[in-house]
Structure formats: C-alpha cells, structure tokens
Amino acid sequence: MKKYVSWVGILLIVAGTCLLFIGYLLHHTTNAVLLTGLLLIIAGVVGYIQGIKRNQGY
C-alpha cells in the first residue's frame, strides 16, 4: 500500500486540476469550487512528496 501513496497524490492533483478547469468552463467559479480544487491539489502534492520520501528512505 505504501508504494501507491505517490499515485494517489498524482490522482488528487489531476482531480483538483480537472475540477478547476470544469468550473472555469461552466462559469461556476464560486469560492467553494476554487477552494476544493486548491485543497485537492495541495493534498496531492503533499501525498506525492510523502510517497517519494517513503520509497527512498529519507
């Protein structure tokens, strides 16, 4: 399971980016949509970094 943490991070980054893009296309850029996309991207970056650290033993 530990080796999949970085993949989950990448998926969260992609999901956050898609959410922001779809919100932009639909002209639905409320603060809730923007904040949710931002939080998904931040969680994905943190998860990806943690996955790299666990696999390399830092």
Biopython code that builds the backbone (N, CA, C, O; Angstrom):
import numpy as np
from Bio.PDB.StructureBuilder import StructureBuilder

atoms = [
    (1, "MET", "N", (0.818, -1.196, 0.000)),
    (1, "MET", "CA", (0.000, 0.000, 0.000)),
    (1, "MET", "C", (0.861, 1.259, 0.000)),
    (1, "MET", "O", (0.464, 2.289, -0.544)),
    (2, "LYS", "N", (2.044, 1.171, 0.613)),
    (2, "LYS", "CA", (2.892, 2.351, 0.708)),
    (2, "LYS", "C", (3.357, 2.834, -0.659)),
    (2, "LYS", "O", (3.555, 4.030, -0.868)),
    (3, "LYS", "N", (3.530, 1.893, -1.592)),
    (3, "LYS", "CA", (4.020, 2.320, -2.902)),
    (3, "LYS", "C", (2.950, 3.026, -3.725)),
    (3, "LYS", "O", (3.270, 3.655, -4.734)),
    (4, "TYR", "N", (1.701, 2.937, -3.322)),
    (4, "TYR", "CA", (0.624, 3.589, -4.057)),
    (4, "TYR", "C", (0.310, 4.993, -3.551)),
    (4, "TYR", "O", (-0.540, 5.674, -4.125)),
    (5, "VAL", "N", (0.971, 5.435, -2.498)),
    (5, "VAL", "CA", (0.696, 6.759, -1.946)),
    (5, "VAL", "C", (1.051, 7.845, -2.952)),
    (5, "VAL", "O", (0.320, 8.828, -3.080)),
    (6, "SER", "N", (2.160, 7.683, -3.668)),
    (6, "SER", "CA", (2.527, 8.706, -4.651)),
    (6, "SER", "C", (1.536, 8.722, -5.820)),
    (6, "SER", "O", (1.273, 9.782, -6.389)),
    (7, "TRP", "N", (0.989, 7.566, -6.179)),
    (7, "TRP", "CA", (-0.010, 7.537, -7.258)),
    (7, "TRP", "C", (-1.301, 8.217, -6.831)),
    (7, "TRP", "O", (-1.955, 8.875, -7.640)),
    (8, "VAL", "N", (-1.666, 8.066, -5.581)),
    (8, "VAL", "CA", (-2.855, 8.750, -5.071)),
    (8, "VAL", "C", (-2.628, 10.254, -5.104)),
    (8, "VAL", "O", (-3.547, 11.021, -5.390)),
    (9, "GLY", "N", (-1.403, 10.672, -4.811)),
    (9, "GLY", "CA", (-1.069, 12.087, -4.884)),
    (9, "GLY", "C", (-1.250, 12.639, -6.281)),
    (9, "GLY", "O", (-1.806, 13.722, -6.460)),
    (10, "ILE", "N", (-0.781, 11.895, -7.275)),
    (10, "ILE", "CA", (-0.934, 12.324, -8.669)),
    (10, "ILE", "C", (-2.414, 12.388, -9.046)),
    (10, "ILE", "O", (-2.841, 13.317, -9.732)),
    (11, "LEU", "N", (-3.186, 11.413, -8.604)),
    (11, "LEU", "CA", (-4.619, 11.413, -8.916)),
    (11, "LEU", "C", (-5.337, 12.596, -8.272)),
    (11, "LEU", "O", (-6.250, 13.166, -8.870)),
    (12, "LEU", "N", (-4.934, 12.967, -7.059)),
    (12, "LEU", "CA", (-5.548, 14.125, -6.414)),
    (12, "LEU", "C", (-5.192, 15.419, -7.148)),
    (12, "LEU", "O", (-6.032, 16.310, -7.280)),
    (13, "ILE", "N", (-3.961, 15.521, -7.620)),
    (13, "ILE", "CA", (-3.566, 16.706, -8.385)),
    (13, "ILE", "C", (-4.382, 16.800, -9.670)),
    (13, "ILE", "O", (-4.864, 17.876, -10.024)),
    (14, "VAL", "N", (-4.535, 15.693, -10.358)),
    (14, "VAL", "CA", (-5.313, 15.684, -11.603)),
    (14, "VAL", "C", (-6.783, 15.993, -11.321)),
    (14, "VAL", "O", (-7.416, 16.728, -12.080)),
    (15, "ALA", "N", (-7.328, 15.441, -10.242)),
    (15, "ALA", "CA", (-8.731, 15.700, -9.900)),
    (15, "ALA", "C", (-8.948, 17.179, -9.561)),
    (15, "ALA", "O", (-9.947, 17.769, -9.971)),
    (16, "GLY", "N", (-8.026, 17.768, -8.823)),
    (16, "GLY", "CA", (-8.139, 19.187, -8.491)),
    (16, "GLY", "C", (-8.039, 20.067, -9.717)),
    (16, "GLY", "O", (-8.773, 21.046, -9.852)),
    (17, "THR", "N", (-7.125, 19.716, -10.613)),
    (17, "THR", "CA", (-6.971, 20.479, -11.847)),
    (17, "THR", "C", (-8.211, 20.354, -12.727)),
    (17, "THR", "O", (-8.663, 21.343, -13.303)),
    (18, "CYS", "N", (-8.756, 19.159, -12.833)),
    (18, "CYS", "CA", (-9.975, 18.961, -13.625)),
    (18, "CYS", "C", (-11.155, 19.726, -13.023)),
    (18, "CYS", "O", (-11.969, 20.294, -13.752)),
    (19, "LEU", "N", (-11.244, 19.738, -11.696)),
    (19, "LEU", "CA", (-12.321, 20.475, -11.047)),
    (19, "LEU", "C", (-12.225, 21.968, -11.346)),
    (19, "LEU", "O", (-13.233, 22.610, -11.640)),
    (20, "LEU", "N", (-11.024, 22.517, -11.270)),
    (20, "LEU", "CA", (-10.847, 23.933, -11.588)),
    (20, "LEU", "C", (-11.158, 24.221, -13.051)),
    (20, "LEU", "O", (-11.770, 25.243, -13.366)),
    (21, "PHE", "N", (-10.745, 23.335, -13.940)),
    (21, "PHE", "CA", (-10.979, 23.530, -15.367)),
    (21, "PHE", "C", (-12.466, 23.440, -15.711)),
    (21, "PHE", "O", (-12.978, 24.250, -16.482)),
    (22, "ILE", "N", (-13.152, 22.457, -15.138)),
    (22, "ILE", "CA", (-14.584, 22.300, -15.402)),
    (22, "ILE", "C", (-15.363, 23.487, -14.815)),
    (22, "ILE", "O", (-16.313, 23.976, -15.426)),
    (23, "GLY", "N", (-14.953, 23.938, -13.634)),
    (23, "GLY", "CA", (-15.595, 25.115, -13.059)),
    (23, "GLY", "C", (-15.403, 26.341, -13.927)),
    (23, "GLY", "O", (-16.312, 27.161, -14.056)),
    (24, "TYR", "N", (-14.229, 26.474, -14.521)),
    (24, "TYR", "CA", (-13.963, 27.600, -15.419)),
    (24, "TYR", "C", (-14.800, 27.497, -16.695)),
    (24, "TYR", "O", (-15.353, 28.494, -17.159)),
    (25, "LEU", "N", (-14.890, 26.299, -17.258)),
    (25, "LEU", "CA", (-15.672, 26.131, -18.489)),
    (25, "LEU", "C", (-17.157, 26.397, -18.269)),
    (25, "LEU", "O", (-17.831, 26.933, -19.148)),
    (26, "LEU", "N", (-17.660, 26.028, -17.111)),
    (26, "LEU", "CA", (-19.081, 26.210, -16.821)),
    (26, "LEU", "C", (-19.386, 27.568, -16.185)),
    (26, "LEU", "O", (-20.528, 27.844, -15.819)),
    (27, "HIS", "N", (-18.369, 28.407, -16.058)),
    (27, "HIS", "CA", (-18.510, 29.730, -15.433)),
    (27, "HIS", "C", (-19.090, 29.609, -14.034)),
    (27, "HIS", "O", (-19.900, 30.431, -13.606)),
    (28, "HIS", "N", (-18.665, 28.578, -13.338)),
    (28, "HIS", "CA", (-19.122, 28.319, -11.966)),
    (28, "HIS", "C", (-17.908, 28.415, -11.039)),
    (28, "HIS", "O", (-17.483, 27.424, -10.445)),
    (29, "THR", "N", (-17.368, 29.613, -10.931)),
    (29, "THR", "CA", (-16.143, 29.798, -10.153)),
    (29, "THR", "C", (-16.463, 30.441, -8.805)),
    (29, "THR", "O", (-16.019, 31.549, -8.505)),
    (30, "THR", "N", (-17.240, 29.721, -8.004)),
    (30, "THR", "CA", (-17.507, 30.198, -6.652)),
    (30, "THR", "C", (-16.328, 29.846, -5.762)),
    (30, "THR", "O", (-15.452, 29.068, -6.140)),
    (31, "ASN", "N", (-16.323, 30.428, -4.585)),
    (31, "ASN", "CA", (-15.213, 30.175, -3.671)),
    (31, "ASN", "C", (-15.132, 28.713, -3.243)),
    (31, "ASN", "O", (-14.037, 28.201, -3.012)),
    (32, "ALA", "N", (-16.265, 28.039, -3.135)),
    (32, "ALA", "CA", (-16.264, 26.634, -2.725)),
    (32, "ALA", "C", (-15.577, 25.757, -3.770)),
    (32, "ALA", "O", (-14.792, 24.874, -3.424)),
    (33, "VAL", "N", (-15.869, 25.997, -5.032)),
    (33, "VAL", "CA", (-15.249, 25.210, -6.104)),
    (33, "VAL", "C", (-13.757, 25.488, -6.167)),
    (33, "VAL", "O", (-12.954, 24.563, -6.298)),
    (34, "LEU", "N", (-13.385, 26.755, -6.075)),
    (34, "LEU", "CA", (-11.971, 27.107, -6.144)),
    (34, "LEU", "C", (-11.205, 26.559, -4.947)),
    (34, "LEU", "O", (-10.090, 26.060, -5.101)),
    (35, "LEU", "N", (-11.786, 26.645, -3.766)),
    (35, "LEU", "CA", (-11.119, 26.156, -2.567)),
    (35, "LEU", "C", (-10.985, 24.638, -2.581)),
    (35, "LEU", "O", (-9.959, 24.099, -2.166)),
    (36, "THR", "N", (-12.020, 23.950, -3.058)),
    (36, "THR", "CA", (-11.952, 22.496, -3.144)),
    (36, "THR", "C", (-10.863, 22.054, -4.115)),
    (36, "THR", "O", (-10.105, 21.131, -3.818)),
    (37, "GLY", "N", (-10.782, 22.700, -5.260)),
    (37, "GLY", "CA", (-9.729, 22.376, -6.220)),
    (37, "GLY", "C", (-8.352, 22.636, -5.655)),
    (37, "GLY", "O", (-7.437, 21.834, -5.844)),
    (38, "LEU", "N", (-8.196, 23.763, -4.954)),
    (38, "LEU", "CA", (-6.911, 24.092, -4.352)),
    (38, "LEU", "C", (-6.524, 23.072, -3.294)),
    (38, "LEU", "O", (-5.374, 22.635, -3.249)),
    (39, "LEU", "N", (-7.475, 22.684, -2.438)),
    (39, "LEU", "CA", (-7.180, 21.706, -1.397)),
    (39, "LEU", "C", (-6.828, 20.343, -1.975)),
    (39, "LEU", "O", (-5.961, 19.651, -1.443)),
    (40, "LEU", "N", (-7.490, 19.952, -3.055)),
    (40, "LEU", "CA", (-7.142, 18.684, -3.708)),
    (40, "LEU", "C", (-5.727, 18.727, -4.267)),
    (40, "LEU", "O", (-4.982, 17.755, -4.145)),
    (41, "ILE", "N", (-5.356, 19.836, -4.873)),
    (41, "ILE", "CA", (-4.014, 19.955, -5.432)),
    (41, "ILE", "C", (-2.962, 19.948, -4.323)),
    (41, "ILE", "O", (-1.934, 19.284, -4.452)),
    (42, "ILE", "N", (-3.209, 20.675, -3.243)),
    (42, "ILE", "CA", (-2.249, 20.707, -2.132)),
    (42, "ILE", "C", (-2.123, 19.327, -1.491)),
    (42, "ILE", "O", (-1.014, 18.882, -1.195)),
    (43, "ALA", "N", (-3.243, 18.651, -1.276)),
    (43, "ALA", "CA", (-3.200, 17.304, -0.704)),
    (43, "ALA", "C", (-2.464, 16.341, -1.632)),
    (43, "ALA", "O", (-1.747, 15.455, -1.167)),
    (44, "GLY", "N", (-2.641, 16.511, -2.934)),
    (44, "GLY", "CA", (-1.935, 15.659, -3.884)),
    (44, "GLY", "C", (-0.439, 15.883, -3.875)),
    (44, "GLY", "O", (0.332, 14.927, -3.961)),
    (45, "VAL", "N", (-0.017, 17.132, -3.772)),
    (45, "VAL", "CA", (1.418, 17.427, -3.724)),
    (45, "VAL", "C", (2.030, 16.863, -2.447)),
    (45, "VAL", "O", (3.109, 16.272, -2.482)),
    (46, "VAL", "N", (1.345, 17.044, -1.323)),
    (46, "VAL", "CA", (1.852, 16.510, -0.060)),
    (46, "VAL", "C", (1.905, 14.979, -0.113)),
    (46, "VAL", "O", (2.886, 14.379, 0.325)),
    (47, "GLY", "N", (0.868, 14.353, -0.642)),
    (47, "GLY", "CA", (0.857, 12.897, -0.761)),
    (47, "GLY", "C", (1.943, 12.378, -1.682)),
    (47, "GLY", "O", (2.558, 11.349, -1.405)),
    (48, "TYR", "N", (2.181, 13.078, -2.766)),
    (48, "TYR", "CA", (3.220, 12.657, -3.703)),
    (48, "TYR", "C", (4.600, 12.766, -3.057)),
    (48, "TYR", "O", (5.430, 11.869, -3.211)),
    (49, "ILE", "N", (4.846, 13.850, -2.340)),
    (49, "ILE", "CA", (6.138, 14.024, -1.667)),
    (49, "ILE", "C", (6.325, 12.963, -0.586)),
    (49, "ILE", "O", (7.419, 12.419, -0.438)),
    (50, "GLN", "N", (5.279, 12.667, 0.166)),
    (50, "GLN", "CA", (5.376, 11.624, 1.189)),
    (50, "GLN", "C", (5.647, 10.263, 0.555)),
    (50, "GLN", "O", (6.409, 9.467, 1.105)),
    (51, "GLY", "N", (5.038, 9.991, -0.584)),
    (51, "GLY", "CA", (5.288, 8.723, -1.274)),
    (51, "GLY", "C", (6.726, 8.602, -1.741)),
    (51, "GLY", "O", (7.316, 7.525, -1.654)),
    (52, "ILE", "N", (7.295, 9.683, -2.232)),
    (52, "ILE", "CA", (8.684, 9.667, -2.662)),
    (52, "ILE", "C", (9.601, 9.465, -1.457)),
    (52, "ILE", "O", (10.555, 8.691, -1.528)),
    (53, "LYS", "N", (9.320, 10.148, -0.363)),
    (53, "LYS", "CA", (10.150, 10.017, 0.831)),
    (53, "LYS", "C", (10.102, 8.595, 1.379)),
    (53, "LYS", "O", (11.130, 8.073, 1.811)),
    (54, "ARG", "N", (8.954, 7.970, 1.371)),
    (54, "ARG", "CA", (8.836, 6.600, 1.904)),
    (54, "ARG", "C", (9.550, 5.599, 1.017)),
    (54, "ARG", "O", (10.145, 4.647, 1.523)),
    (55, "ASN", "N", (9.507, 5.788, -0.283)),
    (55, "ASN", "CA", (10.141, 4.831, -1.186)),
    (55, "ASN", "C", (11.657, 4.953, -1.188)),
    (55, "ASN", "O", (12.350, 3.961, -1.416)),
    (56, "GLN", "N", (12.187, 6.143, -0.940)),
    (56, "GLN", "CA", (13.626, 6.346, -0.989)),
    (56, "GLN", "C", (14.265, 6.322, 0.389)),
    (56, "GLN", "O", (15.493, 6.328, 0.483)),
    (57, "GLY", "N", (13.498, 6.295, 1.441)),
    (57, "GLY", "CA", (14.038, 6.172, 2.786)),
    (57, "GLY", "C", (14.612, 7.444, 3.367)),
    (57, "GLY", "O", (15.537, 7.377, 4.175)),
    (58, "TYR", "N", (14.104, 8.588, 2.991)),
    (58, "TYR", "CA", (14.591, 9.844, 3.569)),
    (58, "TYR", "C", (14.089, 10.019, 4.965)),
    (58, "TYR", "O", (14.397, 11.020, 5.611)),
]
sb = StructureBuilder()
sb.init_structure("model")
sb.init_model(0)
sb.init_chain("A")
sb.init_seg("    ")
for serial, (resi, resn, name, xyz) in enumerate(atoms, 1):
    if name == "N":
        sb.init_residue(resn, " ", resi, " ")
    sb.init_atom(name, np.array(xyz, "f"), 0.0, 1.0, " ", f" {name:<3s}", serial, name[0])
structure = sb.get_structure()
